[in-house]
Amino acid sequence: MINLKKIEPLNKHFLEQIGFSWHTDADNSAYIADEIVEVGRNEAEAYYNAANELYDMFANAAQYIIDNNLFHEVGIPFNLIDLIKNSWENDVHWHLYGRFDLAGGLDGKDIKLIEFNADTPTAVFETAIVQWAMLKFNKMDESSQFNDLYASLVENFKRLVVLDGDTADFSKYYEGWKILFSSVAGSIEDENTVKLLQSAASEAGFATDFAYVDEVDFSDENGIFKGDENFEYWFKLVPWEDIAVQEGELALILRNIVQNQKAIVLNPAYTLLFQSKGILKILWDLYPNHSLLLQASNEPIAGKKCVKKPIFGREGANVSIIEANGEISAQNDGIYETNRAVYQEFYDFNKDAKGDNYQAGVFFAYEGCALGFRKGGEIINNTSKFVGHYIK
């Protein structure tokens, strides 16, 4: 059982002042919990090490998929394959950040990979800003967290230029390149998350601007524009699979833009390989019985309780739990029911005294850099609460 510390919650006025307006769920309950998880230093170190090891494994699995032309097995739309290959082969397409969802890690329970949100991960604002403010507001030591997300993002923006070099050399190589940040109009959460990332890029030294996706112009031959201004980088908080399926013409244009070296898109197209839950089966094939992995298959796992989830899906939609005898014991509705599915061995989350489940989210930006938790039922979904942590 995990240990929790009750805190004075951040009030709505304060949260809105810092740009965090999605603080209340549809049932009028607070999205941010009024308690924080106690994490030992060794446990924080284990989360950090797990993220770093898992990232290397994902990179090897992606190379295996490309080398063996297994794009169909992980559900990659055909109109993104060339773009994925192009972005993978050229180091300038730098992976900015992602978030590993992990079970376990507390109270002696082994850490296990649930999935990797590598393309458009959420909870950036909550992890980087809100949980840090929780400690400060409660007069606790705000440095007593595994939470370097914002600083790591600043450093990783510099690596867009220096790559694996020394980030202190950024100004030597930076040639005035600009980054355009975009979200879909109508989502204040997406917009303010993107603007937080824009702030990190500006702090790194880039010239930046913001535009909604429908305000951006794309040209195969000339690149990406806002009005008459050309941008060398475009950050989009729009899933690659949505671009492929819903905006096929844009997918083709972006392929040509990247191929013509007119712009770089963040996160790169190859992060869709990581994002696909189909890669869980590839990982198990490459690293059978690895201590950080759960068995995964394209079919129900005979004799084992497992979780069925769409290879592309979000917030627990269309996820179901299947008992060893084949009975469905829990399931969520959603919009992904026609998607191909992967089956992953069931593994209990850490729980509190009330029986609520805690899923760890470990952000990765060049290395593991921050920890936060989601609290919910057996299937973590969009009604789950964000819970901060402190290191004791």
Secondary structure, DSSP 8 states (H G I E B T S, - for coil): ---EEE-----HHHHHHTT----B-TTS-BSEEEEEEEE-HHHHHHHHHHHHHHHHHHHHHHHHHHHTT-TGGGT--GGGHHHHHHHHH-TTS----EEEEEE--STT---EEEEEE-SS---HHIIIIIHHHHHHHTTS-TTSSSB-HHHHHHHHHHHHHHTTS-GGGHHHH--S-EEEEE--TT-HHHHHHHHHHHHHHHHHT-EEEE--GGG-EEETTTEEEETTEEESEEEE-S-HHHHHHH-HHHHHHHHHHHHTTS-EEES-TTHHHHH-TTHHHHHHHHSTT-TT---EESS--TTS-EEEEESS--TTTT-EEE-TTS-EEEE---S-TTS-EEEEE----EE-TT--EEEEEEEESSSEEEEEEEEESSS--TT-EEEEEEE-
